[in-house]
Amino acid sequence: MCTYYIVGKSINSTVVGGIFCSGGDSKFGFWCDTVTMWCITASLGFIAAFWIKLPVLAVYFVINMDEMVKFLAVYKHFRKYQWVRDLIRDY
């Protein structure tokens, strides 16, 4: 269960924290983390734990899905090359 989380986390950390920030687009990482954590993962985790009453391991799996959801958004944003900014001209 942790292997898919580690793969997603390592790719997302490298791309969001390294590539996007060095390209001048740190806002995308902030919004991507905020939306996936608070709007998707926390809501689904709450529903899985208290409404559906899934076992603890299933709730843990649902909560760790944020990296896979985030991976899709990060990959799409990476392929558009909108994260590339002219940092010298901005200052």
FENFENNOR-V55951 format. One record per run of one state. SS is the DSSP state (A for helix, B for strand, O for the rest). FROM is the first residue (numbers start at 1). TO is the last residue. If there is no record, write none. Layout:
ss=SS from=FROM to=TO
ss=SS from=FROM to=TO
This chain:
ss=O from=1 to=1
ss=A from=2 to=22
ss=O from=23 to=25
ss=A from=26 to=51
ss=O from=52 to=55
ss=A from=56 to=63
ss=O from=64 to=65
ss=A from=66 to=80
ss=O from=81 to=86
ss=A from=87 to=90
ss=O from=91 to=91
